[in-house]
Amino acid sequence: MTGKTAFETQYGFARKDVRLETWRLSPFNRWSFQNVGELVPSAHVAAAPGGEEQAKSVGTLLEEKVSFAGGSETVGSFLKRSDTD
């Protein structure tokens, strides 16, 4: 009897499936870009004091319609469909 690990239950795939060959592909990229230090050598680089800015509001950007050869859709639906964070 093999059950799912807590990782598989939370993310929908096994941790061992995230490798250098797959870490930039969906669905692995949603986890790997937030945990890149587990996959490739990384160093923490602190920001310069006072270098942070407030995030700009996207306002209604996600509801904007974009047109393309096959039709149109909202920016939000495109981002979701294209596995873009």
MARFI-416360 format. One line per 10 residues: number of its first residue (from 1); their letters; for each residue x, y, z of N, C-alpha, C. Coordinates in Angstrom, 3 decimals, decimal comma. Layout:
residues N
NUM = a = X Y Z X Y Z X Y Z; ... .
//
This chain:
residues 85
1 = mtgktafetq = 0,838 -1,173 0,000 0,000 0,000 0,000 0,888 1,244 0,000; 0,741 2,060 -1,008 1,521 3,288 -1,064 0,580 4,478 -1,053; 0,752 5,325 -0,061 -0,066 6,531 0,043 0,712 7,733 -0,452; 0,030 8,825 -0,557 0,678 10,063 -0,983 1,387 10,709 0,196; 2,509 11,327 -0,092 3,209 12,087 0,937 2,477 13,412 1,136; 2,811 14,104 2,217 2,214 15,418 2,463 2,556 16,370 1,316; 3,773 16,261 0,783 4,192 17,097 -0,344 3,304 16,826 -1,557; 3,099 15,548 -1,894 2,258 15,192 -3,045 0,822 15,668 -2,866; 0,317 15,551 -1,658 -1,049 16,000 -1,387 -1,168 17,506 -1,579; -0,173 18,251 -1,105 -0,231 19,709 -1,202 0,017 20,220 -2,616 .
11 = ygfarkdvrl = 0,997 19,636 -3,319 1,406 20,194 -4,612 0,933 19,392 -5,823; 0,512 18,157 -5,630 -0,006 17,373 -6,741 1,044 16,594 -7,517; 2,275 16,576 -7,040 3,346 15,808 -7,671 4,371 15,451 -6,607; 5,203 14,450 -6,896 6,217 14,013 -5,943 7,417 14,956 -5,978; 8,018 15,204 -4,844 9,193 16,080 -4,758 10,311 15,569 -5,650; 10,457 14,252 -5,761 11,526 13,673 -6,572 11,359 13,971 -8,058; 10,159 14,369 -8,475 9,910 14,693 -9,883 10,408 16,085 -10,266; 10,780 16,886 -9,271 11,308 18,229 -9,549 12,823 18,104 -9,657; 13,307 18,193 -10,891 14,741 18,055 -11,166 15,185 19,226 -12,044; 16,463 19,309 -12,319 16,951 20,384 -13,180 16,298 20,343 -14,556 .
21 = etwrlspfnr = 15,884 19,164 -15,008 15,236 19,042 -16,315 13,784 19,523 -16,286; 13,163 19,558 -15,106 11,724 19,841 -15,035 11,353 21,071 -14,217; 12,272 21,665 -13,496 11,918 22,690 -12,513 11,285 23,937 -13,108; 11,488 24,211 -14,393 10,893 25,402 -15,011 9,580 25,099 -15,728; 9,135 23,843 -15,682 7,911 23,439 -16,373 6,747 23,334 -15,396; 5,550 23,565 -15,918 4,339 23,394 -15,107 4,101 21,906 -14,899; 3,678 21,474 -13,766 3,273 22,219 -12,584 4,412 22,459 -11,601; 5,592 21,955 -11,902 6,709 22,015 -10,959 7,182 23,440 -10,682; 7,053 24,338 -11,680 7,584 25,691 -11,532 6,923 26,477 -10,409; 5,688 26,188 -10,089 5,023 26,939 -9,014 5,707 26,694 -7,667 .
31 = wsfqnvgelv = 6,198 25,500 -7,456 6,926 25,199 -6,227 8,398 25,576 -6,371; 9,016 25,210 -7,480 10,465 25,332 -7,606 10,974 26,765 -7,608; 10,243 27,709 -8,205 10,731 29,088 -8,206 10,706 29,690 -6,807; 9,891 29,155 -5,924 9,876 29,635 -4,545 10,875 28,878 -3,676; 11,419 27,785 -4,204 12,351 26,955 -3,450 13,599 26,657 -4,274; 14,005 27,594 -5,099 15,106 27,379 -6,035 16,405 26,998 -5,324; 16,583 27,445 -4,093 17,782 27,108 -3,334 17,940 25,622 -3,077; 16,854 24,865 -3,154 16,936 23,415 -2,988 17,379 22,722 -4,272; 17,353 23,449 -5,392 17,641 22,842 -6,691 18,981 23,256 -7,275; 19,362 24,495 -7,083 20,623 25,000 -7,628 21,350 25,792 -6,544 .
41 = psahvaaapg = 22,683 25,836 -6,601 23,419 26,619 -5,609 22,945 28,073 -5,628; 22,664 28,607 -4,466 22,114 29,958 -4,365 22,727 30,687 -3,178; 22,702 31,999 -3,247 23,179 32,824 -2,137 22,154 33,908 -1,870; 21,945 34,219 -0,607 21,038 35,301 -0,237 21,791 36,619 -0,385; 21,227 37,544 -1,126 21,833 38,865 -1,302 20,838 39,878 -0,760; 21,237 40,569 0,284 20,344 41,538 0,921 20,197 42,781 0,052; 19,033 43,372 0,108 18,781 44,621 -0,613 19,468 45,772 0,103; 19,809 46,790 -0,642 20,392 47,986 -0,042 19,335 48,659 0,828; 19,741 49,267 1,939 18,767 49,952 2,792 17,995 51,011 2,002; 16,701 51,046 2,208 15,863 52,041 1,541 15,587 51,755 0,078 .
51 = geeqaksvgt = 15,985 50,606 -0,406 15,817 50,293 -1,822 14,472 49,697 -2,175; 13,619 49,470 -1,189 12,327 48,851 -1,470 11,293 49,892 -1,860; 10,423 49,519 -2,786 9,327 50,391 -3,193 8,011 49,672 -2,946; 6,976 50,435 -2,745 5,645 49,843 -2,608 5,245 49,221 -3,940; 4,584 48,079 -3,882 4,091 47,449 -5,105 3,002 48,321 -5,715; 3,040 48,439 -7,014 2,019 49,226 -7,701 0,749 48,395 -7,840; -0,374 49,033 -7,721 -1,658 48,351 -7,857 -1,875 47,963 -9,312; -2,359 46,743 -9,530 -2,682 46,334 -10,898 -4,080 46,789 -11,275; -4,796 47,366 -10,302 -6,130 47,896 -10,587 -7,010 46,868 -11,266; -7,525 47,224 -12,414 -8,423 46,323 -13,142 -7,708 45,600 -14,277 .
61 = lleekvsfag = -6,382 45,568 -14,230 -5,610 44,947 -15,302 -6,059 43,520 -15,592; -6,313 42,731 -14,545 -6,677 41,328 -14,758 -8,006 41,165 -15,482; -8,849 42,180 -15,446 -10,140 42,111 -16,131 -10,080 42,661 -17,560; -8,953 43,271 -17,938 -8,812 43,821 -19,294 -8,896 42,699 -20,325; -9,551 42,971 -21,441 -9,647 41,998 -22,537 -8,471 42,192 -23,489; -7,900 41,083 -23,934 -6,862 41,106 -24,963 -7,362 40,287 -26,143; -7,082 40,772 -27,344 -7,517 40,082 -28,557 -6,331 39,409 -29,223; -6,596 38,295 -29,857 -5,579 37,563 -30,598 -6,279 36,838 -31,736; -5,521 36,167 -32,593 -6,079 35,550 -33,802 -7,232 34,593 -33,507; -7,170 33,880 -32,389 -8,199 32,894 -32,074 -9,377 33,432 -31,287 .
71 = gsetvgsflk = -9,369 34,703 -30,943 -10,466 35,262 -30,151 -9,963 36,297 -29,170; -10,559 36,305 -27,991 -10,123 37,234 -26,948 -10,387 36,613 -25,589; -9,706 37,131 -24,595 -9,896 36,685 -23,214 -9,347 37,752 -22,290; -9,610 37,608 -21,013 -9,085 38,579 -20,059 -7,621 38,272 -19,772; -6,912 39,278 -19,305 -5,519 39,086 -18,914 -5,445 38,015 -17,828; -6,358 38,064 -16,862 -6,376 37,074 -15,778 -6,555 35,657 -16,281; -7,471 35,440 -17,227 -7,682 34,082 -17,736 -6,483 33,611 -18,547; -5,835 34,529 -19,275 -4,626 34,151 -20,011 -3,528 33,714 -19,055; -3,307 34,481 -17,981 -2,264 34,132 -17,022 -2,531 32,774 -16,394; -3,783 32,494 -16,071 -4,128 31,203 -15,484 -3,925 30,071 -16,492 .
81 = rsdtd = -4,393 30,277 -17,719 -4,292 29,246 -18,760 -2,843 28,955 -19,135; -1,984 29,964 -19,073 -0,597 29,794 -19,494 0,328 29,428 -18,332; -0,247 29,066 -17,187 0,533 28,683 -16,002 1,523 29,765 -15,605; 1,095 31,012 -15,675 1,929 32,148 -15,300 1,555 32,591 -13,895; 2,555 32,768 -13,047 2,293 33,245 -11,690 2,151 34,741 -11,682 .
//
